[in-house]
Amino acid sequence: MNEHPIRSDHDYLAEAATLLAHDEPFPGGAVVPPIYQTSLFTFDSYAEMADTFAGRRKQPIYSRGDNPTVMEFEARIAALEGAEAARGFSSGMAAISATVLAFVGAGERIVAVRNCYGDAYRLFERLLPHLGIKIDYVDGSDPDAVAAALPGAKLLYLESPTSMVFDLQDIGLYARMARQHGAITTIDNSWATPLFQKPIAHGIDLVLHSASKYLGGHSDTVAGVVAGSADLIKQINERTYSYLGAKLSPFEAWLLLRGLRTLPLRLPHHMRSALTIAERLKDHVSVERVIHPAWSNHPGKATLAGYSGLFSFEVSEEIDIPALVDELKLFRIGVSWGGHESLVVPALASLQQTPDANSIGRFGVSPRLVRLHVGLEHVEDLWTDLQQALERARK
Ligand SMILES: Cc1ncc(COP(=O)(O)O)c(C=O)c1O
């Protein structure tokens, strides 16, 4: 893997290892935080309650707002992203919708990269027009297209790389451009995680995650988080977070904290195995093209300090795609990614589910595309599985 080193000037992995493994002791000297499974927090006196409501005193009031286990997770994500604050949500989509709706209203416009995550696209297409919000999609790999769309926009929605076709964006450049136009920048950083990309250091305002992916890492939790300046997170709190009500549960926050501790160990493993398989697929007779950011020449690659385990490839006409998927034994057929297990999603099947999805058809994604999530199984077992399935699926 010498061709794709993690650059030493971006050694986020090393920084994160201690940050995530070391905790100040919790009550009673516990090394693991308690799960505060409580809906409300009481006060000892009228004065305490009144001071807390007035903001003169800090104490959680009600778990739809603040909960100590959730706050522990939020503090950890803020530290990882180099942000002042973070807010946890019940899903990545809850984080995305509460963030966008906090800053954009009737008569305003957002600019989003085409090929962004399918349900983000559907949120933009199905809800925002009803609220009088306009949306323009751009080819995020093209700075001229972004420059042309930005004037008058309220928010720029990025996802670099995107999670089906892995389009990259020059996020530092776009942060500067958006600032000139007074637009807030958001990025879905689920693919890279804060260990491999730190958007705030490049001027991005708000970083979004589906914590259901690598942050949790065990496919047992659906959760989301947004990180940014204290001021922007406060605005999200005051406008949408508490009132849309999509809070993160204390137990799921605890699972996420548990998952995070091994992120610096898991991510390089996903990266190495995915690169090994991607490299071998490039030379496979039945594979037309491998789509992995490692081989991109786009300047957007410069902010990536490493790669995760999700990439796509396109098979030749001689491969029967349903047979390929069915013949796989270790790659299970399923959406999502970022967990311990390897997964496969053929674009052909996604098309059945959502003919209007932006990632399929509309922006020219090939129906011959197959997406893999390379999990923590042994890479040689995964490669053997792929080889036999490609062989059997040949028409
Ligand atoms: C890139 C990306 N962003 C956001 C989401 C949404 O996250 P969640 O499923 O946690 O709501 C997903 C889910 O698959 C995703 O793949």
The ligand as a Tripos MOL2 file, in Angstrom:
@<TRIPOS>MOLECULE
LIG
   16    16     1     0     0
SMALL
NO_CHARGES

@<TRIPOS>ATOM
      1 C1        -23.4760    9.5150    3.0310 C.3       1 LIG1
      2 C2        -24.6410    9.3930    3.9470 C.ar      1 LIG1
      3 N1        -25.0650   10.4740    4.5860 N.ar      1 LIG1
      4 C3        -26.1400   10.4360    5.4070 C.ar      1 LIG1
      5 C4        -26.8250    9.2780    5.6120 C.ar      1 LIG1
      6 C5        -28.0450    9.2930    6.4770 C.3       1 LIG1
      7 O1        -27.7420    8.7980    7.7300 O.3       1 LIG1
      8 P1        -28.7960    7.9800    8.6300 P.3       1 LIG1
      9 O2        -29.1170    6.7210    7.8970 O.co2     1 LIG1
     10 O3        -28.0350    7.7890    9.8880 O.co2     1 LIG1
     11 O4        -30.0000    8.8400    8.7780 O.co2     1 LIG1
     12 C6        -26.4080    8.1040    4.9910 C.ar      1 LIG1
     13 C7        -27.1140    6.8180    5.2360 C.2       1 LIG1
     14 O5        -26.8960    5.8310    4.5780 O.2       1 LIG1
     15 C8        -25.2960    8.1730    4.1140 C.ar      1 LIG1
     16 O6        -24.8770    7.0870    3.4470 O.3       1 LIG1
@<TRIPOS>BOND
     1     1     2 1
     2     2     3 ar
     3     2    15 ar
     4     3     4 ar
     5     4     5 ar
     6     5     6 1
     7     5    12 ar
     8     6     7 1
     9     7     8 1
    10     8     9 2
    11     8    10 1
    12     8    11 1
    13    12    13 1
    14    12    15 ar
    15    13    14 2
    16    15    16 1
@<TRIPOS>SUBSTRUCTURE
     1 LIG1         1 GROUP 0 **** ****
